């Protein structure tokens, strides 16, 4: 497993250590944000989206990429290489949580991390270090940039989970969003 993907696994494990399924329903005190389970589901959906895209490129035997704008190249560098992840962005609809049961989300996330690592490795073996697939907002990434993106994205959300754990109150899945 790559160091970055293992780092995500370790960060998730540390952030959720000792949490039972009902604890994953914790959400920020202000109540309008995602619960811990929803954050984990969001991450899992982002991994499965990348996996599907990588698999598509592998089946077609050619990367599915478009040319990045200057803005996209700058953001790619900041996020994927420097680890900066901007605050306050709305998640694309394909990675918005759909209500995976709290008891299932962690095993699903860990499974998707294994698949993500394998998919990125396979794309890297087939296409080398060139751009292999477009991110929906940031344009084409190399395999290393995909690992960097997911690592920065996970760190961003692990900070949110830490904040929830330190300030939140339990609320069920029917709580307002």
N, C-alpha and C positions, 0 to 999 in steps of 0.2 A: 504494500500500500504506500502511496506517495506520502511524503512528510506533511504536505498541506492537508490532504484528506484525513490523514491520521490526526492531525492537529484539530480539525473540525470535530472528529469523533471524540477526542479527548475533551474539547471545550464543551460540547453538549453533555457529555457524561458528568463533567464537573459542575456545570450550571444546573443540572437536574438531579444531582446526587441527593438521595434520601427522599425524593418526592414520590408520593403515591399518585395513582391516577387522579384522585380528587384534588390533589395539590396542583396538578397541571391545569386545573380550571381557574387558578388565580389569574387575576387581571389587574391592570393598573387601578389605583384607587379612584381615579377620575371616571373609570367605567366605560370610556368610549373606545378604548384600544383593544387589541387582541389579547387573549389569554395566553398563558405559556403553551398550552396544547396547540392553539392556533398559530403561534409563532413557529413551533416545531413542524406543524403541517405545512406552513408556507415554505419553510426551508426544504422539506421533503418534496414538495411540488416543484420547486426550482431545480432540484437535482433530477427529478424524473423528466422534466422538460429538456434539460441538457442531454440526458441519456437518450431520449427519443430522437433528438436532433443529430446526435453523434451517430446513432444507429442508421438514420436515414442517409447521412453522408457516406457511411461505410458500405451500405447496400448499393448506393449509386456509384461507388468507387471514385467519388470526386467531392471535394469540399463544397459546401453550399454557403458561399460568401458574397458579400457586396463590398464595395469600396467604402471605407470610413471617412466621414467628414473630419476636418481639423478638430472640431469640438469633441467628436467621439474619440479621436486618438488621444486627446488630452485627458479626457475622463477615463479612458482605458488605462492610461499610464498611472493616473492618480489612484484608481481603485485596484487594479490588478497588480501593479508593481509596488506602489507605495502603501497600499493597504488602507487608504482613505475611503470611507463610505459615506456619501452625503446623507444628511438627516432629512426627514420630512417628505420623502418621495412616496407617491402612491404606488402600490404594487400593481403590476400588470394583471389583468383579470384572470389569466391562466394560472396564476400562482396565489390567488386569494383563497384562504382556507374555506373548505367546503363542509366541515363538520365531522372529520374523522374522529371516532371515539377516542377519548383521552387515553384509555388503556391500550390502544393499538398504535398510537402515533410514534412513540419512541422505537419500537421494533421495526416499524415501517421506515422510519428515518434512517436507522442504522443499515437496514437492507439496501436502501437507495444509495447510501454512501458507498457501499461495496460495489454496487453496479456503476455508480458514477466513476469511481476510480478505474474500474475495468474498461468502461467506454472511452474515457479520456486516453488511457494507455493504448487501447486498440487504434484510436484515431491517430495518435502520435506515431505508432509503429507504421501505420499505412501512409500517412501524409507528411511525416516529419514535423519540423518545427514551424511550418507555415500556418496561416490562418485556416481553420477547419470548419467553422460554423459561426453564423451570426447570433449575437445576443439581440433580443428584440428591441432594445433601446440604444445599445452602444455599438452595434455593428460587429464586424468579424473579430474573433479572438483566436489566438494560437492555443494549443493545449495548455501551455504554461499559464497563459492569461486566464483560461477557464478555471484552472486550479486557484489562481490568485483571486479571481472574482469571488468564487465560492467561499474561500477562506475569509476575505474581507466582509462578505455578506453575513457569514456566520458570526464573526466577531461582533458586528453591529447588533445582531439580534441577541447574542449572549449578554451584552450589556443591558438590553431591555429586560431579559429574564432576571438578571441580578437585581435590577431596580424593582421589578415586580415582587420578587421574593422578599425584598427588604421593606416594602411599603404597602403591599396589596392585602385585600381582604378576600376570602373565598366567595365566589359567586358561581352559580350554576350556568349551564350552557344557554339558558334562556335569557341571560342578562343582556341588557341593552348594548348595542355596538356603537 
